[in-house]
């Protein structure tokens, strides 16, 4: 039997190139952000009429269109209860057109009615103008932030020294604070912190608040006086002018800023010895 000849590779023969090809990958699908759930819509402006009818189909006098960026066309919208899409060009066969009616200012749309939900949540031009969608998660986050701010304010009010407390409360209640006991100041400070936590925290962190209170107490004690036209401060003892109040500026805020200057620091020390 003849032996099979072995193939001999010629040194001049072309070398076959091996081309590595990667396996085709599936396109990454974006997560569908639309959630199937019951949705509630509320009229804006605390309006609660017995009934309010929102436009549910396109009309020349009341256009109901949506600009489609991908197709670069305006698409007509309409609500048909027997269709799965709010777009007229995607609705097939006979369409049962219905009104969109808010009752007592709100409209609950069950998850089974996806066409109406998508019309109201994604495409209707009156969203956030005439009505808004209730977002329970966002509202919970807002409520949590409000509660945390209130706790912060109440803790600040509890720990504030009495002079700082008086200074903050004076901005809120005026000169009547001078006649209040420390317990009354503490009580009203906590109520202020609970009622307006953001404003309270802002005042506590304002460096000028205590200096303004210092100036008011100096005037009340008769150490310095504010001119009748509220344009200048003077020493009461010799009527020597301390400073002029800039035009349209609160006089005590202006004096607080003055007390931070080199000259004002010496005035502060002098007043402090007399209060």
C-alpha positions as CSV (number, residue, x, y, z in Angstrom):
1,X,0.0,0.0,0.0
2,X,1.4,3.4,-0.9
3,X,2.2,5.6,2.0
4,X,0.4,8.8,2.3
5,X,2.7,11.7,1.6
6,X,3.0,14.3,4.3
7,X,2.4,17.8,3.3
8,X,5.5,19.9,3.5
9,X,5.1,23.6,4.1
10,X,7.1,25.7,1.8
11,X,9.1,28.5,3.4
12,X,7.8,30.9,0.7
13,X,4.2,29.9,1.0
14,X,1.9,32.7,2.3
15,X,1.0,32.5,5.9
16,X,-2.6,32.2,6.6
17,X,-3.9,35.0,8.9
18,X,-6.1,34.1,11.7
19,X,-8.7,36.8,12.3
20,X,-10.3,36.7,15.7
21,X,-13.9,37.7,15.6
22,X,-15.9,38.4,18.7
23,X,-19.3,37.0,19.2
24,X,-22.0,39.5,18.4
25,X,-23.3,41.1,21.5
26,X,-26.9,41.9,22.2
27,X,-27.7,45.6,22.4
28,X,-27.9,46.9,25.9
29,X,-31.5,47.5,26.7
30,X,-32.3,50.5,28.8
31,X,-34.3,49.8,31.9
32,X,-37.9,50.7,31.5
33,X,-38.5,53.5,33.8
34,X,-42.3,53.4,33.4
35,X,-43.9,51.8,36.5
36,X,-47.2,50.0,36.4
37,X,-49.2,51.4,39.3
38,X,-52.2,53.4,40.2
39,X,-51.7,57.1,39.7
40,X,-53.3,60.2,41.2
41,X,-53.4,63.7,39.5
42,X,-54.3,66.9,41.3
43,X,-55.4,70.3,40.0
44,X,-52.8,73.1,40.6
45,X,-53.6,76.0,42.9
46,X,-55.7,74.3,45.6
47,X,-58.6,74.2,43.2
48,X,-61.3,71.7,44.0
49,X,-64.3,72.3,41.7
50,X,-67.0,69.6,41.7
51,X,-65.9,68.7,38.2
52,X,-63.2,69.9,35.9
53,X,-62.9,68.5,32.3
54,X,-59.4,68.4,30.8
55,X,-58.9,68.4,27.0
56,X,-58.9,64.8,25.9
57,X,-58.7,65.1,22.1
58,X,-57.2,67.5,19.5
59,X,-59.2,70.4,18.3
60,X,-58.2,73.5,16.3
61,X,-59.3,75.8,19.1
62,X,-57.7,73.6,21.7
63,X,-54.7,71.7,20.2
64,X,-53.6,68.5,21.8
65,X,-50.4,67.5,20.1
66,X,-47.0,66.1,21.2
67,X,-43.7,66.7,19.4
68,X,-41.9,63.4,18.7
69,X,-38.2,64.1,18.7
70,X,-37.3,60.8,17.1
71,X,-39.7,61.1,14.2
72,X,-39.5,64.9,14.0
73,X,-43.3,65.2,13.7
74,X,-46.2,66.5,15.8
75,X,-48.5,63.6,16.8
76,X,-52.1,64.0,17.7
77,X,-53.2,62.8,21.1
78,X,-56.6,61.6,22.2
79,X,-58.0,59.5,25.0
80,X,-59.8,56.4,23.9
81,X,-60.8,53.9,26.7
82,X,-60.5,50.9,24.4
83,X,-57.1,51.7,23.0
84,X,-53.6,50.9,24.4
85,X,-52.0,54.1,23.2
86,X,-52.8,57.8,23.6
87,X,-51.5,58.5,20.0
88,X,-54.2,58.6,17.3
89,X,-51.8,57.1,14.7
90,X,-51.3,54.0,16.9
91,X,-55.0,53.5,17.6
92,X,-56.7,50.8,15.4
93,X,-60.4,50.2,14.6
94,X,-63.3,51.8,16.4
95,X,-62.2,54.1,19.3
96,X,-64.3,54.8,22.3
97,X,-63.5,58.5,23.1
98,X,-64.0,59.6,26.7
99,X,-63.7,62.8,28.7
100,X,-61.0,63.3,31.3
101,X,-62.8,64.5,34.4
102,X,-61.3,65.7,37.7
103,X,-63.7,65.5,40.6
104,X,-63.2,67.7,43.7
105,X,-59.8,68.6,42.3
106,X,-58.3,65.2,41.8
107,X,-58.3,62.2,39.5
108,X,-57.4,58.6,40.4
109,X,-56.4,56.5,37.3
110,X,-56.0,52.8,38.0
111,X,-53.0,50.9,36.6
112,X,-55.3,49.1,34.2
113,X,-55.9,52.3,32.2
114,X,-52.3,52.7,30.8
115,X,-53.4,54.9,27.9
116,X,-54.8,57.6,30.1
117,X,-51.9,57.3,32.6
118,X,-49.4,57.8,29.8
119,X,-51.4,60.6,28.3
120,X,-51.5,62.5,31.6
121,X,-48.0,61.6,32.9
122,X,-45.9,61.8,29.7
123,X,-47.6,63.7,26.9
124,X,-50.4,66.1,27.9
125,X,-49.3,69.7,27.4
126,X,-51.2,70.9,30.5
127,X,-49.2,68.7,32.9
128,X,-47.6,71.0,35.6
129,X,-49.6,73.9,34.3
130,X,-53.2,72.8,35.1
131,X,-52.5,69.7,37.1
132,X,-49.6,67.6,38.5
133,X,-49.0,64.0,39.2
134,X,-48.7,63.0,42.9
135,X,-45.3,61.4,43.5
136,X,-45.5,59.6,46.9
137,X,-41.7,58.9,46.9
138,X,-40.7,62.5,46.2
139,X,-43.3,63.8,48.8
140,X,-41.9,61.3,51.4
141,X,-38.3,62.7,50.7
142,X,-39.6,66.2,51.1
143,X,-41.4,65.4,54.3
144,X,-38.3,63.7,55.7
145,X,-36.1,66.7,54.9
146,X,-38.7,69.0,56.6
147,X,-38.8,66.8,59.7
148,X,-35.0,66.6,59.9
149,X,-34.8,70.4,59.5
150,X,-37.4,70.8,62.3
151,X,-35.4,68.5,64.6
152,X,-32.2,70.5,63.8
153,X,-34.0,73.8,64.6
154,X,-35.5,72.5,67.9
155,X,-32.2,71.1,69.0
156,X,-30.6,74.5,68.3
157,X,-33.3,76.3,70.2
158,X,-32.9,74.0,73.2
159,X,-29.2,74.5,73.4
160,X,-29.0,78.2,72.6
161,X,-27.6,80.4,75.4
162,X,-30.2,83.0,76.7
163,X,-28.5,86.0,75.1
164,X,-28.4,84.4,71.7
165,X,-31.9,83.2,72.2
166,X,-33.1,86.7,73.0
167,X,-31.3,88.1,69.9
168,X,-33.0,85.6,67.6
169,X,-36.4,86.1,69.1
170,X,-36.1,89.8,69.0
171,X,-35.9,89.6,65.2
172,X,-39.2,87.7,65.2
173,X,-41.1,89.6,67.9
174,X,-39.5,93.0,68.3
175,X,-38.8,95.0,71.4
176,X,-41.4,93.1,73.5
177,X,-38.7,90.5,74.2
178,X,-37.1,92.8,76.7
179,X,-40.0,92.4,79.1
180,X,-40.1,88.6,78.8
181,X,-38.8,86.1,81.4
182,X,-36.2,83.6,80.4
183,X,-38.8,80.8,80.4
184,X,-41.0,82.8,78.1
185,X,-38.1,83.4,75.8
186,X,-37.3,79.7,75.8
187,X,-40.9,78.7,75.1
188,X,-41.4,81.2,72.2
189,X,-38.0,80.3,70.8
190,X,-39.0,76.6,70.6
191,X,-42.4,77.6,69.0
192,X,-40.6,79.8,66.5
193,X,-38.2,76.9,65.6
194,X,-41.1,74.5,65.1
195,X,-43.2,76.9,63.1
196,X,-40.4,78.2,60.8
197,X,-37.4,76.0,61.1
198,X,-35.6,77.3,58.0
199,X,-35.9,80.9,59.0
200,X,-34.9,80.0,62.6
201,X,-31.7,78.2,61.6
202,X,-30.8,81.0,59.2
203,X,-31.1,83.6,62.1
204,X,-29.1,81.4,64.5
205,X,-26.3,81.2,61.9
206,X,-26.4,84.9,61.2
207,X,-23.4,86.6,62.9
208,X,-25.1,90.0,62.8
209,X,-28.2,88.9,64.8
210,X,-26.4,89.1,68.2
211,X,-24.7,92.4,67.4
212,X,-28.1,93.8,66.3
213,X,-29.5,92.7,69.7
214,X,-26.5,94.2,71.4
215,X,-27.2,97.6,69.7
216,X,-30.9,97.5,70.6
217,X,-30.1,96.7,74.3
218,X,-27.6,99.6,74.3
219,X,-30.3,102.0,73.0
220,X,-32.9,100.6,75.5
221,X,-30.3,101.1,78.3
222,X,-29.8,104.7,77.3
223,X,-26.1,104.2,76.6
224,X,-26.5,105.2,72.9
225,X,-29.4,106.7,71.0
226,X,-30.7,106.6,67.5
227,X,-31.7,109.9,66.0
228,X,-35.4,110.6,65.4
229,X,-34.9,110.3,61.6
230,X,-33.0,107.0,62.2
231,X,-30.0,108.3,60.2
232,X,-27.3,108.3,62.9
233,X,-26.3,106.9,66.3
234,X,-24.9,109.0,69.1
235,X,-23.5,108.6,72.6
236,X,-26.3,109.6,75.0
237,X,-23.9,111.2,77.5
238,X,-22.4,113.8,75.2
239,X,-24.4,113.4,71.9
240,X,-21.2,112.7,70.1
241,X,-22.0,111.0,66.8
242,X,-20.8,107.4,66.4
243,X,-21.9,106.6,62.9
244,X,-24.3,107.5,60.1
245,X,-26.8,105.0,58.8
246,X,-26.4,104.2,55.0
247,X,-29.5,105.1,52.9
248,X,-32.3,102.6,53.1
249,X,-30.5,100.3,55.4
250,X,-31.9,99.0,58.7
251,X,-30.2,101.1,61.4
252,X,-29.5,98.3,63.7
253,X,-28.1,96.1,60.9
254,X,-25.8,99.0,60.0
255,X,-24.7,99.5,63.6
256,X,-24.0,95.7,63.8
257,X,-21.7,96.0,60.8
258,X,-20.1,99.1,62.3
259,X,-19.2,97.2,65.5
260,X,-17.1,94.8,63.4
261,X,-14.8,97.7,62.3
262,X,-11.6,98.7,64.3
263,X,-13.4,101.8,65.7
264,X,-16.5,99.8,66.3
265,X,-14.7,97.1,68.4
266,X,-13.6,99.9,70.9
267,X,-17.2,101.2,71.0
268,X,-18.5,97.6,71.6
269,X,-16.1,97.2,74.5
270,X,-17.2,100.5,76.0
271,X,-20.9,99.7,75.7
272,X,-20.3,96.2,77.1
273,X,-18.9,97.7,80.3
274,X,-22.0,99.8,80.8
275,X,-24.7,97.3,80.1
